[in-house]
Amino acid sequence: MDVETAVAEAFREEWGQVVATLIRITGDWDLAEECAQDAFALALRTWPRDGVPKRPGAWLTTAARNRATDRLRRDTVGEAKLREAARMHVPDEAESDDSGVTDDRLRLIFTCCHPALATEAQVALALRTLAGLSTAEIARAFLVPEATMSQRLVRVKRKIKGAGIPYRVPPAHLLPERTAAVLGVLYLTFNEGYSASAGPDLLRPDLAAEAVRLARVLARLMPDEPEVLGLLALMLLQHARRATRVDGGRLVPLEEQDRTRWDADLIAEGTQTLETALRRRRPGPYQIQAAIAACHATAATPADTDWTQIAGLYGELRKFVPSAVVELNRAVAIGMADGPLAGLALLDELTMDGYHLLPATRADFLRRLGRHAEAAEWYAVAQDLAPTEAERDYLTRRISEVVSVPDEPVRRSGEPRSPEERP
């Protein structure tokens, strides 16, 4: 294994643990992240000369701890912290507690999700500190400007410091009050792996697979929590399509994916997990999203998709998650069930500045109506906003398709609608 690959693998596996150790020692979140970054930079400089250590995580933690000690030594205000750090040891295993959470990374997420913070703040902080997502990636996940998310992270760290909120794993009886935030962390981590918010690659399969693994662990820990099962089912059903979503670096839309290559075992596990969750009769947003995913995953062909049911499920979802993204997806489902004109009417009610999927959806409805010139204009708008190369390439192909076809004639009143527009 070359050094860059080893460091990248260590980052995926060890970043959260290194940062968590430094936070516990210093009580300073910013210092912990900075010293962890310094440790990885040092690895890139020294591992080519000395070789990759047998225990990269221990090496990185020690390097980061030494860096933090040096920083605190130069700061007279840090003398008390330095004395505390000198008494601390870097543990080889997770510290003993009564949480019942045995997976190190899941322990860290529960630790980060403190109920004294707003749920959104807990999720954002865990994504930044433990999952290693950039502030820009987190901002895109929350559909806010990067500067806004940066300010939120600064404020939440300031609140933690000012209120003296401890960084430790909660006991088992306190886990439920943190579960909603933990689910949010896993959900957004999976989403970033399932469809990267920026960069040359649309997929980050390692990140998605890790989120699935953690959801499995959480489901074993909380087998009677329907939303935990719902989230696991959603991930499994979506992850089952990973091999068909990109072909040669090109995005493949759902209706064009080779369904024979979908992972039948994951689909079976996902539908069974969803059924188990629904039997609890406590519906929630993750269960509803899993039911939508099941409608897609169990349809043998695109024509077999029950768009009417999907539209109804999105109607239920918006009761739990009243967001523009849910409304956009509901508009898509209604447009597929009742025809593009019905979908376009709903799009007119939405405002989502900077979100490329809104103009892309409008363009797709116009294309289905045969209004190719208008579709090309909206595809171009979406292309300018698309965050990844794969999505921009897909939209370029769509533009090429519609500009080469003349618009279909406008129907006179009373003329039958095309099959795609029929209910």
ZIRAFEN-V967759 format. One record per helix or strand of 2 or more residues. SS is the DSSP state (hx for helix, st for strand). FROM is the first residue (numbers start at 1). TO is the last residue. Records with the same first field share a line. If there is no record, write none. Layout:
SS->FROM-TO ; FROM-TO
This chain:
hx->3-26 ; 29-50 ; 56-73 ; 76-87 ; 104-112 ; 119-129 ; 135-142 ; 146-163 ; 172-174 ; 176-194 ; 205-221 ; 226-239 ; 242-244 ; 254-256 ; 259-261 ; 264-278 ; 285-297 ; 302-304 ; 307-320 ; 324-338 ; 340-347 ; 356-368 ; 372-385 ; 389-403 ; 419-421
st->246-247 ; 250-251
